[in-house]
Amino acid sequence: MAESTVTVREARAHLADHINRAEEGTPTVITRNGEPVAAVVPIADFNALEEAADVLLAREAEAVLAQDGPTVSMAELLADLFADRTDDAA
């Protein structure tokens, strides 16, 4: 099945339909002002994306460590992540 594209307004009005389509394997792209901003996707696709992202990040981390690259503590990483979110919100 091909993906469908709907506006935020349409997605709100028919969210259950888009969830049903996702369960059947069809993603829905949601647009705002003509630009894609979100998607309702089958959970298997979402899980595969999350897993692929984890693998990619692990490989990048292994490459940095293999080159004796810089490391940071979990506290430093979280502080940077939250600082980025604060900067994005401003």
C-alpha positions, 0 to 999 in steps of 0.5 A: 500500500502506498503512503497517504499524505494529509494535513494536520486538520485532516489527521486530527479529524480522522486520526483513528482511520490513520491509526487503522491504516498504520496497523494495516501497513500504510503510513500517513505523512502529516503536513503543515503549510504544505511541509511534512512534519510528522508521520503515523507509521506501523509500529514495526517500521518505527521499531526498525527505525529505532533499532537502526538508529541505535546500531548506527550510534553504537558503530559511531561510538565504537569508531570514536573509541577505536581512534582514542576520540574524546569521551563524555560522561552520561551527565555531560551527554544529558546536559548537552541534549537538554541544552539543545532542546532549550536552544531549539525552543528559543 
